[in-house]
Amino acid sequence: MANTLVTSVGTINNTSATPLALGTAYDTKYATYLKLFSGEMFKAYESATIAKGTVQSRTLKNGKAMQFIFTGRMEAGYHEPGTPILGSGDPPVAEKTIVCDDLLISSAFVYDLDETLAHYSLRSEIAKKIGHALAEAYDKKIFRQIAKAAREAHPITAAPGPEPGGSIIQLGVTNEYNAQALVDAFFEAASIMDEKNLPKQGRTAVLSPRQYYALISQVDSNILNRDFGNGQGNLNSGEGLYEIAGISIKRSNNLPFLAGSVSSVNGENNDYSGDFSTSCGLIYYKDAAGVVEAIAPSVQTTSGDVSVMYQGDLIVGRLAMGCGTLNPAAAIELQSARS
């Protein structure tokens, strides 16, 4: 009977493979809970963020800022017989420092009784909401910086420069949802990028959902990928529009889409403010902006005596990152003037 527990009504087996079995240590149950929640939060974050992987990204270690270095063009010339080659034609160099913003958090308190009585997985729902909140903040910062990069001159002005700066494509008055104007803008953007010698791979466009669906519904179906989904050009699903002029297309509600004047807020150590009254889309290469991460998306939760005291758990999703403009030549902003 060494493997039994004595109860008021007899004995029960004390061995179980499940972490919630009678007699299982609280730490084991807590560890399982935290792993499940962390996995669900991170999955929601990864699925919700659009900008991740489309710009330059670095991990901060033992510091609060990181330097990004980029170079200008070099010249070629003819060698004169008998003249030593000294390697004096080094390209001009510019440096950009991006600092980490304050800790970004999204939190919730889960009351034990609420979770017990809920007819759905309360933990899972909260995990998704926290992941989406962090992803939304992440994307908004990056998209604002790309829009600002499109308005900047290049920091390298030395010979054989100056290097080209950012570009703005005017769609015309109230043309932000005009599908033909958007298609024309894609081909103009591709031409601009070719002229700036930007790589053809890794070009990305981000539009609002309404712009994306306007392209599908207003333009002839030959812009749809017929290999994606059904044979009707995917008008039923609304999917399949993934590339125009070699530029991959994403849609997001986190663009500074006709957002007006956006001010800085406490905790932002980089400048994300600007006037986005006419901003209505972005086309860019990954060098347009840079991101530094000091703390990747992660989860913290209370346990032990604190959980007993409050009969529930405080759950915190956190992320420490910062974003700044890098190479303006890689950024193009779509604008629509208001009448």
Phi, psi and chi 1 to 4 in degrees:
 res  aa     phi    psi   chi1   chi2   chi3   chi4
   1 MET       -   17.2  -58.7  -68.7  -72.6      -
   2 ALA   -67.8  -18.4      -      -      -      -
   3 ASN  -105.5   30.0 -167.0   35.2      -      -
   4 THR  -129.0  160.4   60.5      -      -      -
   5 LEU  -114.6  135.9  -68.8  177.8      -      -
   6 VAL   -83.2  128.8  177.8      -      -      -
   7 THR  -123.8  175.1   71.8      -      -      -
   8 SER   -68.4  -16.8   58.4      -      -      -
   9 VAL  -117.0   12.2  -67.3      -      -      -
  10 GLY   137.5 -145.5      -      -      -      -
  11 THR  -127.9  149.3   59.8      -      -      -
  12 ILE  -130.8  155.3   60.3  174.6      -      -
  13 ASN   -70.1  138.2 -163.1  -52.9      -      -
  14 ASN  -101.3    4.0 -169.9   32.9      -      -
  15 THR  -107.5  130.4  -59.3      -      -      -
  16 SER  -155.5  147.7  174.0      -      -      -
  17 ALA   -84.7   -9.0      -      -      -      -
  18 THR   -88.4  144.0   63.9      -      -      -
  19 PRO   -71.3  -11.4   24.9  -32.9      -      -
  20 LEU  -101.1   11.4  -59.9 -178.7      -      -
  21 ALA   -67.5  156.0      -      -      -      -
  22 LEU   -59.3  131.6 -176.3   62.2      -      -
  23 GLY    93.1   -8.2      -      -      -      -
  24 THR   -70.0  138.8  -59.0      -      -      -
  25 ALA   -63.3  145.9      -      -      -      -
  26 TYR   -60.5  -38.4  177.6   84.0      -      -
  27 ASP   -59.5  -36.3  -71.6  -16.2      -      -
  28 THR   -66.9  -45.4  -57.3      -      -      -
  29 LYS   -63.7  -41.5  -67.9 -174.6  -70.0 -176.0
  30 TYR   -63.8  -41.6  164.7   74.7      -      -
  31 ALA   -63.3  -41.3      -      -      -      -
  32 THR   -64.4  -43.5  -57.1      -      -      -
  33 TYR   -58.1  -47.7 -179.4   97.5      -      -
  34 LEU   -66.2  -39.8 -178.1   57.4      -      -
  35 LYS   -63.9  -43.0  -73.1  177.2 -177.5  177.2
  36 LEU   -62.4  -46.7  -73.8  170.5      -      -
  37 PHE   -64.2  -43.9 -168.9   95.7      -      -
  38 SER   -61.0  -43.2  -62.2      -      -      -
  39 GLY   -63.2  -41.8      -      -      -      -
  40 GLU   -68.5  -40.6  -69.8  165.2  -20.6      -
  41 MET   -63.8  -45.9 -173.8  -78.7  -68.2      -
  42 PHE   -67.1  -37.4 -168.6   72.1      -      -
  43 LYS   -63.3  -42.3 -177.3  177.6  179.9 -179.8
  44 ALA   -65.0  -40.4      -      -      -      -
  45 TYR   -62.1  -47.7  170.9   83.6      -      -
  46 GLU   -64.0  -37.9  -72.1  -70.9  -38.1      -
  47 SER   -75.9  -25.1   64.3      -      -      -
  48 ALA   -89.5  -31.4      -      -      -      -
  49 THR   -76.4  135.1 -176.6      -      -      -
  50 ILE  -100.4  -38.6  -60.2  -62.1      -      -
  51 ALA   -77.2  -21.8      -      -      -      -
  52 LYS   -59.6  128.4 -165.6  171.7 -175.6   65.6
  53 GLY    88.9   -8.1      -      -      -      -
  54 THR   -97.9   -5.6   67.4      -      -      -
  55 VAL  -130.3  172.5  -64.9      -      -      -
  56 GLN   -68.6  137.0  -65.3  -74.1   -0.7      -
  57 SER  -136.4  137.6 -179.5      -      -      -
  58 ARG  -134.8  153.3  -59.5  -73.5 -172.7  -87.9
  59 THR  -103.0  128.2  -59.9      -      -      -
  60 LEU   -83.4  133.4  -87.4  175.6      -      -
  61 LYS  -133.6  123.0  -65.2 -178.6  179.0  179.0
  62 ASN    56.2   45.0  -58.1  -39.2      -      -
  63 GLY  -170.1  171.9      -      -      -      -
  64 LYS  -116.8   -2.4   63.1  179.1 -179.2  179.6
  65 ALA  -148.3  159.1      -      -      -      -
  66 MET  -139.3  142.5 -179.2  165.8  -73.7      -
  67 GLN   -96.6  135.0  -64.4  171.8  -30.6      -
  68 PHE  -110.9  129.2  -70.1   77.2      -      -
  69 ILE  -110.7  133.8  -53.7  -63.7      -      -
  70 PHE  -139.8  154.7   42.6   98.8      -      -
  71 THR  -118.2  157.6   59.5      -      -      -
  72 GLY   -92.3 -171.1      -      -      -      -
  73 ARG   -74.3  160.2  -70.3  167.8  -72.2  173.3
  74 MET  -115.4  159.9  -63.7 -180.0   65.2      -
  75 GLU  -109.2  153.6  -67.8 -178.8  -50.3      -
  76 ALA  -112.9  143.6      -      -      -      -
  77 GLY  -145.3  171.2      -      -      -      -
  78 TYR   -88.1  141.0  -66.7  103.1      -      -
  79 HIS   -84.7  135.9  177.2 -110.9      -      -
  80 GLU   -94.2  128.4  -64.5 -177.9   11.3      -
  81 PRO   -52.5  134.0  -25.3   34.8      -      -
  82 GLY    84.8   -5.3      -      -      -      -
  83 THR   -93.6  127.1  -57.4      -      -      -
  84 PRO   -69.1  145.1   24.7  -33.9      -      -
  85 ILE   -93.9  113.5  -58.8  174.0      -      -
  86 LEU  -105.2    1.2  -56.4  176.5      -      -
  87 GLY    64.5   39.8      -      -      -      -
  88 SER   -92.3    5.0   56.9      -      -      -
  89 GLY   -97.9   35.8      -      -      -      -
  90 ASP   -57.3  142.4  -67.8  -15.6      -      -
  91 PRO   -70.3  150.9   27.6  -35.1      -      -
  92 PRO   -65.2  145.2   21.0  -30.6      -      -
  93 VAL  -123.4  141.3  176.1      -      -      -
  94 ALA  -125.7  154.7      -      -      -      -
  95 GLU  -129.2  137.7  174.6 -174.4  -70.4      -
  96 LYS  -128.7  129.2 -179.7   62.4 -179.0  -71.3
  97 THR  -105.1  127.7  -61.0      -      -      -
  98 ILE  -116.4  127.6  -61.6  177.0      -      -
  99 VAL  -101.0  163.2  -60.5      -      -      -
 100 CYS   -86.3  135.0 -170.7      -      -      -
 101 ASP   -74.4  172.4  -64.1  -35.8      -      -
 102 ASP   -64.9  167.3  -68.8   -4.6      -      -
 103 LEU   -62.3  127.8 -172.3   64.4      -      -
 104 LEU   -98.0  127.6 -170.7   67.4      -      -
 105 ILE  -132.6  155.1   61.6  168.6      -      -
 106 SER  -139.3  128.2  179.6      -      -      -
 107 SER  -137.5  160.4   62.7      -      -      -
 108 ALA  -152.9  153.3      -      -      -      -
 109 PHE  -109.5  124.8 -179.7   78.6      -      -
 110 VAL  -105.9  111.2 -179.0      -      -      -
 111 TYR   -79.0  132.7 -173.5   47.3      -      -
 112 ASP   -55.3  -43.1  -76.9  -13.2      -      -
 113 LEU   -66.9  -39.3 -175.1   59.7      -      -
 114 ASP   -59.8  -42.8  -71.5  -17.7      -      -
 115 GLU   -68.1  -34.3 -171.4  171.8   25.3      -
 116 THR   -68.4  -40.7  -60.0      -      -      -
 117 LEU   -85.9  -18.1  -61.6  178.5      -      -
 118 ALA   -63.9  139.5      -      -      -      -
 119 HIS   -89.8    8.1   63.2  -81.4      -      -
 120 TYR  -137.7  170.6   56.8   88.3      -      -
 121 SER   -76.2   98.9  174.8      -      -      -
 122 LEU   -63.7  -39.5 -169.4   59.6      -      -
 123 ARG   -59.0  -45.2 -179.6 -156.1   65.5 -123.9
 124 SER   -64.0  -41.8  179.2      -      -      -
 125 GLU   -64.8  -43.3  -73.1  -59.9  -50.4      -
 126 ILE   -65.9  -39.2  -68.1  174.7      -      -
 127 ALA   -58.8  -43.7      -      -      -      -
 128 LYS   -64.2  -43.8  -68.6  176.7 -176.5  177.5
 129 LYS   -65.0  -39.8  -67.6  -61.2 -172.3  -70.6
 130 ILE   -65.9  -43.8  -71.8  178.1      -      -
 131 GLY   -60.9  -42.2      -      -      -      -
 132 HIS   -66.4  -38.2  -72.7  170.9      -      -
 133 ALA   -63.5  -43.3      -      -      -      -
 134 LEU   -66.8  -40.1  -65.4  178.5      -      -
 135 ALA   -65.2  -39.0      -      -      -      -
 136 GLU   -62.5  -45.8  179.6  178.8  -22.6      -
 137 ALA   -64.4  -40.2      -      -      -      -
 138 TYR   -60.4  -49.9 -177.4   95.2      -      -
 139 ASP   -65.7  -42.2  -80.3   -0.8      -      -
 140 LYS   -59.3  -41.3  -77.5 -176.8  175.3  179.9
 141 LYS   -63.3  -46.5  -69.2 -177.4  178.2 -176.0
 142 ILE   -65.6  -44.9  -67.8  176.7      -      -
 143 PHE   -65.3  -36.1  -67.8  149.0      -      -
 144 ARG   -64.5  -41.0  -71.2  177.1 -164.9  168.8
 145 GLN   -68.4  -35.6  -65.8  -67.9   37.4      -
 146 ILE   -66.0  -41.4  -66.2  172.7      -      -
 147 ALA   -61.3  -40.1      -      -      -      -
 148 LYS   -69.0  -36.5  -66.4  179.9   66.2  172.5
 149 ALA   -61.6  -35.9      -      -      -      -
 150 ALA   -64.7  -17.4      -      -      -      -
 151 ARG  -100.5    0.1  -51.8  172.7 -171.5 -179.4
 152 GLU   -97.8  154.0  -67.1 -179.9   -8.2      -
 153 ALA   -83.8  156.7      -      -      -      -
 154 HIS   -73.3  138.7 -157.4  -73.5      -      -
 155 PRO   -69.8  -17.3   23.9  -33.2      -      -
 156 ILE   -92.5  113.6  -65.3  179.9      -      -
 157 THR  -116.7   -7.4   57.1      -      -      -
 158 ALA   -71.0  157.4      -      -      -      -
 159 ALA   -60.3  145.3      -      -      -      -
 160 PRO   -83.4   19.1   32.6  -35.6      -      -
 161 GLY   -73.5 -159.5      -      -      -      -
 162 PRO   -75.1  152.6   28.5  -34.9      -      -
 163 GLU   -74.3  150.5  -62.3  -63.1  -42.4      -
 164 PRO   -67.3  146.3   24.3  -33.3      -      -
 165 GLY   -92.6 -160.1      -      -      -      -
 166 GLY   -74.8  171.8      -      -      -      -
 167 SER  -133.6  148.4  -60.0      -      -      -
 168 ILE  -125.2  131.4  -65.9  173.2      -      -
 169 ILE  -111.2  119.2  -63.9  177.2      -      -
 170 GLN   -86.3  121.3  -62.6  -77.1   -6.5      -
 171 LEU   -79.2  -21.2  -61.4 -179.7      -      -
 172 GLY   107.9  168.2      -      -      -      -
 173 VAL   -62.6  124.4  176.8      -      -      -
 174 THR    51.0   36.4   64.5      -      -      -
 175 ASN  -102.8   17.7  -90.3  -10.0      -      -
 176 GLU   -64.4  -23.1   58.9  -91.6   23.0      -
 177 TYR  -111.0   10.6  -58.2  117.0      -      -
 178 ASN   -80.8  111.0 -175.6  -58.3      -      -
 179 ALA   -61.2  -42.2      -      -      -      -
 180 GLN   -66.0  -37.2 -170.7   56.8   56.6      -
 181 ALA   -63.7  -37.0      -      -      -      -
 182 LEU   -68.5  -43.0  -72.1  169.0      -      -
 183 VAL   -62.3  -44.2  171.5      -      -      -
 184 ASP   -59.4  -38.0  -67.8  -17.4      -      -
 185 ALA   -65.4  -36.1      -      -      -      -
 186 PHE   -62.5  -44.3  -90.4   80.5      -      -
 187 PHE   -70.5  -34.4  -75.8   98.4      -      -
 188 GLU   -65.1  -41.4  175.5   64.1   17.9      -
 189 ALA   -64.0  -41.3      -      -      -      -
 190 ALA   -61.2  -39.3      -      -      -      -
 191 SER   -64.7  -42.6  -61.2      -      -      -
 192 ILE   -62.1  -44.5  -69.3  172.4      -      -
 193 MET   -65.6  -38.6  -71.0  179.4  159.3      -
 194 ASP   -63.1  -42.0  -72.9  -12.1      -      -
 195 GLU   -66.6  -26.2  -69.1  166.8   -7.5      -
 196 LYS   -91.4    6.2  -66.4  179.3 -179.9  179.4
 197 ASN    60.2   34.9  -63.9  -46.0      -      -
 198 LEU   -81.7  144.6  -66.3  170.4      -      -
 199 PRO   -57.7  147.4  -24.3   34.4      -      -
 200 LYS   -76.4  -26.8  -66.0 -174.1 -179.6  -63.4
 201 GLN   -84.5  141.1  -60.4  -62.6  -39.3      -
 202 GLY    90.3   15.4      -      -      -      -
 203 ARG   -86.4  133.0  -62.3  179.0 -179.9 -177.2
 204 THR  -131.2  141.5  -58.3      -      -      -
 205 ALA  -120.6  141.2      -      -      -      -
 206 VAL  -125.3  122.7 -177.0      -      -      -
 207 LEU  -121.3  165.5  -57.3  174.9      -      -
 208 SER   -74.2  156.3   74.9      -      -      -
 209 PRO   -54.9  -38.8  -28.3   37.0      -      -
 210 ARG   -66.9  -35.9 -169.5  171.7  -66.7  -85.1
 211 GLN   -65.1  -43.3  -72.6  176.0  -55.1      -
 212 TYR   -58.7  -48.1  177.6   91.5      -      -
 213 TYR   -72.7  -26.7  -67.3  120.9      -      -
 214 ALA   -63.8  -38.9      -      -      -      -
 215 LEU   -61.8  -41.0  -76.7  171.9      -      -
 216 ILE   -69.4  -41.6  -67.1  178.7      -      -
 217 SER   -86.5  -27.0   62.5      -      -      -
 218 GLN   -98.6  -26.2  -64.3  176.7   24.1      -
 219 VAL  -100.5  148.5  179.6      -      -      -
 220 ASP   -50.3  143.8 -172.5   84.7      -      -
 221 SER   -65.2   -2.2   60.3      -      -      -
 222 ASN   -69.9   -7.5   60.6   10.3      -      -
 223 ILE   -88.0   -5.5   69.9  170.4      -      -
 224 LEU   -86.6  151.0  -69.6  170.5      -      -
 225 ASN   -85.2  102.1  175.9   17.4      -      -
 226 ARG   -71.6  -14.5  -69.9 -178.1  176.8  -88.0
 227 ASP   -79.8   -8.3  -66.9  -29.3      -      -
 228 PHE  -100.7  100.2 -172.1  105.9      -      -
 229 GLY    93.3 -141.5      -      -      -      -
 230 ASN   -82.5  174.3   59.5   54.7      -      -
 231 GLY   -84.5    5.4      -      -      -      -
 232 GLN   -95.0   18.8  -62.5  179.3   -0.9      -
 233 GLY    78.3   13.7      -      -      -      -
 234 ASN    66.2   24.0  -55.1  -63.5      -      -
 235 LEU   -66.8  -28.5  -68.9  175.3      -      -
 236 ASN   -67.1  -45.8  -69.3  -17.4      -      -
 237 SER   -86.8  -21.1   67.3      -      -      -
 238 GLY    75.2   12.5      -      -      -      -
 239 GLU  -112.7  170.6  -60.9  -68.1  -15.9      -
 240 GLY   110.0  -15.6      -      -      -      -
 241 LEU   -84.9   98.7  177.3   56.8      -      -
 242 TYR  -123.2   -8.7   74.3  101.7      -      -
 243 GLU  -161.1  137.0 -173.6  174.7  -76.1      -
 244 ILE  -135.2  129.9  -64.3  177.3      -      -
 245 ALA    56.0   33.7      -      -      -      -
 246 GLY    77.8   10.1      -      -      -      -
 247 ILE  -109.7  119.3  -58.7  168.4      -      -
 248 SER   -72.1  145.5   64.7      -      -      -
 249 ILE  -114.2  130.8  -56.4  172.0      -      -
 250 LYS  -125.0  156.8  -60.5  177.6 -178.5  -67.7
 251 ARG  -125.6  143.8   58.3 -172.7 -176.4  -88.3
 252 SER  -156.2  145.4  174.0      -      -      -
 253 ASN   -85.4   -0.7  -73.4  -41.5      -      -
 254 ASN   -98.8    6.6  -63.0  -37.6      -      -
 255 LEU   -64.4  152.6  -77.6  171.3      -      -
 256 PRO   -78.1   60.6   29.6  -34.7      -      -
 257 PHE   -78.5  108.9 -171.2   87.9      -      -
 258 LEU    47.0   42.9  -52.9  179.2      -      -
 259 ALA   -84.7   -5.6      -      -      -      -
 260 GLY    75.4 -153.1      -      -      -      -
 261 SER   -86.9  124.1 -178.2      -      -      -
 262 VAL  -110.0  125.5  176.2      -      -      -
 263 SER   -99.0  159.0  -57.9      -      -      -
 264 SER   -71.1  154.3  -62.8      -      -      -
 265 VAL  -125.3  161.0  -60.4      -      -      -
 266 ASN   -60.3  137.4  -68.8  -24.7      -      -
 267 GLY   103.1  -17.6      -      -      -      -
 268 GLU   -89.4  114.3  -67.8  179.1  -12.9      -
 269 ASN   -95.4   -7.7  -59.4  -39.5      -      -
 270 ASN  -107.4  157.6  -60.3  -77.9      -      -
 271 ASP   -91.1  108.3 -175.8    9.8      -      -
 272 TYR  -106.7    7.3  -57.3  100.0      -      -
 273 SER   -79.9  161.0   64.2      -      -      -
 274 GLY   165.3  170.4      -      -      -      -
 275 ASP   -97.7  110.9 -176.7    1.7      -      -
 276 PHE  -114.2   32.4  -57.1  103.4      -      -
 277 SER   -62.1  -31.6  -60.0      -      -      -
 278 THR  -114.5    5.0   59.4      -      -      -
 279 SER   -71.3  128.1 -177.5      -      -      -
 280 CYS  -147.3   42.4   60.7      -      -      -
 281 GLY   144.7  154.0      -      -      -      -
 282 LEU  -133.3  141.6  -61.2  171.8      -      -
 283 ILE  -133.1  126.3  -60.6  175.2      -      -
 284 TYR  -156.1  161.8   60.1   93.9      -      -
 285 TYR  -105.1  159.4  177.1   66.9      -      -
 286 LYS   -61.5  -19.4   66.3 -175.0  -57.6 -178.6
 287 ASP   -77.1   -3.2  -71.1  -13.9      -      -
 288 ALA   -63.8  -33.3      -      -      -      -
 289 ALA  -145.3  160.4      -      -      -      -
 290 GLY  -129.2  147.2      -      -      -      -
 291 VAL  -124.4  136.5  174.7      -      -      -
 292 VAL  -116.7  137.9  -64.8      -      -      -
 293 GLU  -123.5  123.2  -78.5 -169.3   13.7      -
 294 ALA   -95.9  -35.8      -      -      -      -
 295 ILE  -130.8  115.5  -60.8  176.2      -      -
 296 ALA   -69.3  163.2      -      -      -      -
 297 PRO   -52.8  126.1  -25.4   34.2      -      -
 298 SER  -151.0  169.7   57.7      -      -      -
 299 VAL  -124.6  138.6  171.8      -      -      -
 300 GLN  -126.1  146.8  -67.7  178.3  -40.1      -
 301 THR  -148.6  152.0 -175.3      -      -      -
 302 THR   -73.4  165.4   53.3      -      -      -
 303 SER  -161.3 -179.2   62.4      -      -      -
 304 GLY    59.1 -133.2      -      -      -      -
 305 ASP   -62.5  -33.9  -68.0  -18.0      -      -
 306 VAL   -63.8  -43.0  176.0      -      -      -
 307 SER   -64.3  -38.6  -62.9      -      -      -
 308 VAL   -65.9  -41.9  172.8      -      -      -
 309 MET   -62.9  -40.9 -178.5 -177.7  -60.1      -
 310 TYR  -103.1   -2.0  -67.6  100.8      -      -
 311 GLN    53.3   44.3  -71.6  -62.4  -67.1      -
 312 GLY   177.2 -178.9      -      -      -      -
 313 ASP  -126.0  136.0  -71.9  -51.9      -      -
 314 LEU   -86.9  124.4  173.0   64.9      -      -
 315 ILE  -115.5  127.6  -57.2  171.2      -      -
 316 VAL  -125.5  123.6  179.3      -      -      -
 317 GLY   -97.0  136.5      -      -      -      -
 318 ARG  -138.8  155.3   60.8  179.1 -169.5  155.1
 319 LEU  -157.1  130.6  170.2   66.2      -      -
 320 ALA  -118.5  112.5      -      -      -      -
 321 MET  -150.9  167.8   53.4   82.4   69.4      -
 322 GLY  -150.0  155.3      -      -      -      -
 323 CYS  -140.3  143.8 -179.4      -      -      -
 324 GLY  -147.0  165.1      -      -      -      -
 325 THR   -72.1  148.9   62.1      -      -      -
 326 LEU  -121.3  -95.6  -78.5 -174.6      -      -
 327 ASN   -94.4  105.4 -179.1    6.2      -      -
 328 PRO   -60.3  -29.4  -19.9   31.7      -      -
 329 ALA   -59.7  -22.1      -      -      -      -
 330 ALA   -91.0    3.7      -      -      -      -
 331 ALA  -118.3  134.5      -      -      -      -
 332 ILE  -131.8  130.0  -60.0  173.6      -      -
 333 GLU  -110.3  135.2 -178.7 -175.4   24.8      -
 334 LEU   -90.8  134.7  -53.6 -177.1      -      -
 335 GLN  -131.5  148.4  -69.6 -174.1   -5.4      -
 336 SER  -129.6  114.7  173.8      -      -      -
 337 ALA   -71.2  143.0      -      -      -      -
 338 ARG   -91.4  140.4  -71.9  -64.8 -173.5 -176.7
 339 SER   -77.5      -   59.2      -      -      -
